[in-house]
């Protein structure tokens, strides 16, 4: 499912991933390179299965762990109000 950041969220890529700023409360979130890849794919309209495949291809992670990590990341971004 596609992912979109809220209007009050700013994102900046760094050498180590991505930093998100929730401007509503002034909280920073740091995404590691794996999470950055997942977010980029989902924001480009790809689905979670595509993101799982991408991180298993790019990083040393097994399929079951990749699924758990993608699900957890998406859930956390949504419950925190950073993404819809």
Order of alpha helices (4+ residues) and beta strands (2+ residues): beta-beta-beta-alpha-alpha-alpha
